Amino acid sequence: MTRAHEMKAAMAEVPVEDPARTEYDKLAADEWFRYRAGPELADMQRATLARLRDLNGAYFEDPEGSTAALAGLVGECGPGLDFRPPVYLEYRERVRFGSNVFINANLMILGSGIVTIGDNALVGPDARFYTVNHAFDVETRREGWERAFPITLEADVWLGGSVVICPGVTIGRGSVVAAGSVVTKDVPPMTVVGGNPARVLRTL
């Protein structure tokens, strides 16, 4: 089963209440959860945003210190991180940076899906990683159910400016995503894609 089929099947599942588990427990298991029913989730986000506010603001006086603070904030980070503020993250522990990653200004990672940015990746300005899907059924969506899916950039990927990556997408090793693209499905390794939705332009 492909990643797209797995995500479609997961979204078709009906959310079930489970009062024995917290909403964070469900989030961490990549299951349906309700953000508004779990006050601990809002607390986690506020704490992360407060730390991001401080390190983003301190960057211009102490770029090395701010970079070290961001490396220590996320779930995993290899050596050689280089970033330009501001950075916006909701669930810091779900973000993983490889070695020698460069992140340009205005990175935004939304939702609780695990985001992995591989070694030597170049992330252009205004990149958007959207990991969460809300329920398609209106009544279920009103109840606040959502489900996140991982986004993975493999090693040596280059994202142009203002790229949007949708839930569940993997961008293969060495690929390039043209500026302004919206990536809705997996990108093969060593491929140039562009457009909305992104399509293969050529191989490398």
Solvent accessible surface area in square Angstrom, and as a share of the most:
residue,aa,sasa,rsa
1,M,170,0.76
2,T,79,0.46
3,R,82,0.30
4,A,64,0.50
5,H,111,0.49
6,E,85,0.38
7,M,41,0.18
8,K,154,0.65
9,A,50,0.38
10,A,12,0.09
11,M,18,0.08
12,A,80,0.62
13,E,92,0.41
14,V,120,0.69
15,P,23,0.14
16,V,116,0.67
17,E,97,0.44
18,D,43,0.22
19,P,134,0.84
20,A,97,0.75
21,R,82,0.30
22,T,71,0.41
23,E,15,0.07
24,Y,66,0.25
25,D,62,0.32
26,K,6,0.03
27,L,1,0.01
28,A,44,0.34
29,A,50,0.39
30,D,57,0.30
31,E,63,0.28
32,W,19,0.07
33,F,1,0.01
34,R,59,0.22
35,Y,65,0.25
36,R,182,0.66
37,A,46,0.36
38,G,2,0.02
39,P,98,0.62
40,E,56,0.25
41,L,0,0.00
42,A,23,0.18
43,D,76,0.39
44,M,54,0.24
45,Q,22,0.10
46,R,145,0.53
47,A,57,0.44
48,T,5,0.03
49,L,58,0.29
50,A,35,0.27
51,R,115,0.42
52,L,3,0.01
53,R,161,0.59
54,D,85,0.44
55,L,11,0.05
56,N,22,0.11
57,G,54,0.52
58,A,46,0.36
59,Y,28,0.11
60,F,154,0.64
61,E,159,0.71
62,D,71,0.37
63,P,61,0.39
64,E,147,0.66
65,G,31,0.30
66,S,4,0.02
67,T,27,0.16
68,A,67,0.52
69,A,44,0.34
70,L,0,0.00
71,A,32,0.25
72,G,58,0.56
73,L,1,0.00
74,V,10,0.06
75,G,40,0.39
76,E,100,0.45
77,C,39,0.24
78,G,21,0.20
79,P,103,0.65
80,G,49,0.47
81,L,17,0.09
82,D,59,0.30
83,F,0,0.00
84,R,89,0.33
85,P,16,0.10
86,P,66,0.42
87,V,3,0.02
88,Y,76,0.29
89,L,0,0.00
90,E,31,0.14
91,Y,9,0.04
92,R,77,0.28
93,E,55,0.24
94,R,22,0.08
95,V,3,0.01
96,R,86,0.31
97,F,6,0.02
98,G,16,0.15
99,S,29,0.19
100,N,85,0.44
101,V,1,0.00
102,F,53,0.22
103,I,0,0.00
104,N,45,0.23
105,A,25,0.19
106,N,57,0.29
107,L,2,0.01
108,M,51,0.23
109,I,3,0.02
110,L,48,0.24
111,G,6,0.06
112,S,1,0.01
113,G,1,0.01
114,I,35,0.18
115,V,0,0.00
116,T,41,0.24
117,I,0,0.00
118,G,11,0.11
119,D,63,0.33
120,N,66,0.34
121,A,0,0.00
122,L,83,0.41
123,V,1,0.01
124,G,9,0.08
125,P,53,0.33
126,D,50,0.26
127,A,0,0.00
128,R,55,0.20
129,F,0,0.00
130,Y,72,0.28
131,T,0,0.00
132,V,32,0.19
133,N,32,0.16
134,H,92,0.41
135,A,5,0.04
136,F,154,0.64
137,D,83,0.43
138,V,75,0.43
139,E,103,0.46
140,T,24,0.14
141,R,102,0.37
142,R,172,0.63
143,E,99,0.45
144,G,5,0.05
145,W,8,0.03
146,E,23,0.10
147,R,29,0.10
148,A,4,0.03
149,F,18,0.08
150,P,48,0.30
151,I,0,0.00
152,T,33,0.19
153,L,1,0.00
154,E,67,0.30
155,A,33,0.26
156,D,73,0.38
157,V,1,0.00
158,W,131,0.46
159,L,0,0.00
160,G,11,0.10
161,G,19,0.18
162,S,60,0.39
163,V,0,0.00
164,V,31,0.18
165,I,0,0.00
166,C,28,0.17
167,P,16,0.10
168,G,4,0.04
169,V,2,0.01
170,T,23,0.13
171,I,0,0.00
172,G,2,0.02
173,R,127,0.46
174,G,11,0.10
175,S,0,0.00
176,V,31,0.18
177,V,0,0.00
178,A,37,0.29
179,A,76,0.59
180,G,45,0.43
181,S,0,0.00
182,V,33,0.19
183,V,1,0.01
184,T,65,0.38
185,K,135,0.57
186,D,68,0.35
187,V,9,0.05
188,P,67,0.42
189,P,73,0.46
190,M,68,0.31
191,T,4,0.02
192,V,18,0.10
193,V,4,0.02
194,G,5,0.05
195,G,38,0.36
196,N,114,0.59
197,P,86,0.54
198,A,10,0.08
199,R,160,0.58
200,V,77,0.44
201,L,86,0.43
202,R,149,0.55
203,T,100,0.58
204,L,95,0.47
